[in-house]
Amino acid sequence: MQRKFIGLAGEKSQGIEALKGTANGAAYSDAVRIDLADHTLLFISGKTGAKDGVLLARNMRDQTRQVFENIRTTLEGQGGSLADIVRVRIYVTQMDQESIRDVHAVRAEYFEPGKFPASTLLRVDQFVRDGALIEIEADVVMHRD
């Protein structure tokens, strides 16, 4: 077994405003990769709807879309694809009907019908990143050739 800790952010605060300028910065990895004999496990930390540290939208649909683009970027950088995701944990600050419909509509764009990952959806009060409405973490199994 080989373990690799993946950091994607160029700066130690990982875009978290409260950690900017501190000596230690953020104490987490963007993902952890575990290479086994016949497959690779990839655990992707929670992603928000930010690109280059900036939230691009203030609505659930667009933030959800950006989250999945961020997850896709991480996966492709490790040789995987969205089809390799086996489980997601979704955290939202809004649990109204429209928000839930928006999250599921966007999810359906990123996965093949009938091949959706296992999932948990939870409501939380807020995120570290001001203005974030959704955060998703993903567990991935990639087959090795």
TISEFI-561182 format. One record per residue (C-alpha): x, y, z; residue number from 1. Coordinates in Angstrom, 1 decimal. Each point is the difference from the previous one (the first is absolute). Layout:
N
X,Y,Z,pos
X,Y,Z,NUM
...
END
This chain:
145
X,Y,Z,pos
0.0,0.0,0.0,1
1.2,3.4,-0.9,2
-1.5,3.2,1.4,3
0.2,3.5,-1.6,4
-1.3,3.2,1.4,5
-1.1,2.4,-2.8,6
0.0,3.8,0.5,7
-1.4,2.1,-2.9,8
0.0,3.5,1.5,9
3.0,2.1,-0.7,10
-0.1,1.6,3.5,11
-0.1,-1.3,3.5,12
-3.3,1.5,1.0,13
-1.8,-2.1,-2.7,14
-2.2,3.1,-0.7,15
-1.3,0.1,3.6,16
-0.1,3.7,0.9,17
0.4,-0.6,3.7,18
3.3,-1.9,-0.6,19
1.6,2.5,-2.4,20
3.3,1.3,1.4,21
0.2,-2.6,2.8,22
3.2,-2.1,0.3,23
-1.7,-3.4,-0.1,24
-2.7,0.5,-2.6,25
-2.6,-2.7,-0.8,26
0.6,-3.4,1.6,27
-1.6,-2.3,-2.6,28
0.7,-1.5,-3.4,29
-2.2,0.6,-3.1,30
0.0,-3.7,-0.5,31
1.7,-3.1,1.3,32
0.9,-2.7,-2.5,33
0.6,-3.6,1.0,34
1.4,-2.3,-2.7,35
-0.7,-3.7,0.6,36
1.0,-3.0,-2.2,37
-3.0,0.1,-2.3,38
-1.7,3.3,0.6,39
0.4,3.5,1.4,40
-2.1,1.7,2.7,41
-0.3,3.7,-0.1,42
-1.7,2.0,2.8,43
-0.7,3.6,-1.1,44
-0.5,2.6,2.6,45
-3.1,2.2,-0.1,46
-0.1,2.3,-3.0,47
-2.0,3.2,-0.2,48
-1.3,2.0,-3.0,49
3.2,2.1,-0.1,50
2.5,0.2,-2.8,51
3.5,1.4,0.7,52
-1.3,0.9,3.5,53
-3.0,2.1,-1.2,54
-3.6,-1.1,0.2,55
-1.3,0.4,-3.6,56
-3.7,0.1,0.8,57
-2.4,0.6,2.9,58
-2.6,-2.7,-0.9,59
-0.2,-3.7,0.7,60
-0.1,-1.2,-3.7,61
3.1,1.8,-1.1,62
1.9,-0.7,3.2,63
-0.8,-3.7,-0.3,64
1.2,0.0,-3.6,65
3.3,1.6,1.0,66
0.4,-2.5,2.8,67
-0.3,-2.9,-2.5,68
2.5,1.7,-2.3,69
2.4,0.4,2.9,70
-0.4,-3.7,0.8,71
0.4,-0.9,-3.7,72
3.3,2.0,-0.1,73
1.3,-1.9,3.1,74
-1.0,-3.4,-1.5,75
1.5,0.6,-3.4,76
3.2,1.2,1.6,77
0.2,-3.4,1.6,78
-0.9,-2.0,-3.1,79
-3.7,-0.5,0.9,80
-3.4,1.1,-1.1,81
-3.4,0.8,1.6,82
-1.1,-3.6,-0.8,83
2.5,-1.2,2.6,84
-1.8,1.8,2.9,85
-1.6,-2.5,2.3,86
-1.3,2.3,2.7,87
-0.6,3.7,0.6,88
-0.9,2.0,3.1,89
-1.8,3.2,-0.8,90
-0.4,2.8,2.5,91
-2.3,2.9,-0.7,92
-1.1,3.1,1.9,93
-3.4,0.1,-1.7,94
-2.4,-3.0,0.1,95
-3.0,1.5,-1.8,96
-1.7,-1.8,-2.9,97
1.6,2.2,-2.7,98
3.5,-0.5,1.4,99
-0.4,-3.8,0.3,100
-1.4,-0.1,-3.6,101
3.0,2.1,-1.2,102
2.5,-2.3,1.7,103
-1.5,-3.1,-1.5,104
-0.5,1.5,-3.5,105
3.7,0.9,-0.1,106
1.1,-3.4,1.4,107
-2.0,-1.7,-2.8,108
2.1,1.9,-2.6,109
3.2,-1.5,1.4,110
-0.8,-3.6,0.4,111
-1.4,-2.7,-2.4,112
-3.7,-0.7,0.7,113
-0.4,-3.0,2.3,114
3.7,0.2,1.1,115
-0.1,2.6,2.7,116
2.4,-0.3,3.0,117
-1.2,-0.7,3.5,118
-0.8,3.3,1.6,119
-0.8,1.9,3.2,120
-1.6,3.4,0.1,121
0.3,2.1,3.1,122
-1.0,3.6,1.0,123
2.5,2.0,1.8,124
-0.1,3.6,1.4,125
3.0,1.4,-2.0,126
3.3,-0.7,-1.6,127
3.5,1.4,0.6,128
-0.2,1.8,-3.3,129
-2.5,2.9,0.3,130
-2.8,-0.3,-2.6,131
0.5,-3.7,-0.7,132
-3.4,-1.8,-0.2,133
1.3,-3.5,-0.7,134
3.1,-2.2,0.7,135
0.5,-3.5,-1.4,136
2.6,-2.6,0.9,137
0.5,-3.2,-2.1,138
1.4,-3.5,0.5,139
1.4,-1.5,-3.2,140
1.1,-3.5,-1.1,141
2.1,-0.1,-3.1,142
1.0,-3.3,-1.6,143
3.7,-0.4,-0.8,144
1.0,-1.6,-3.3,145
END
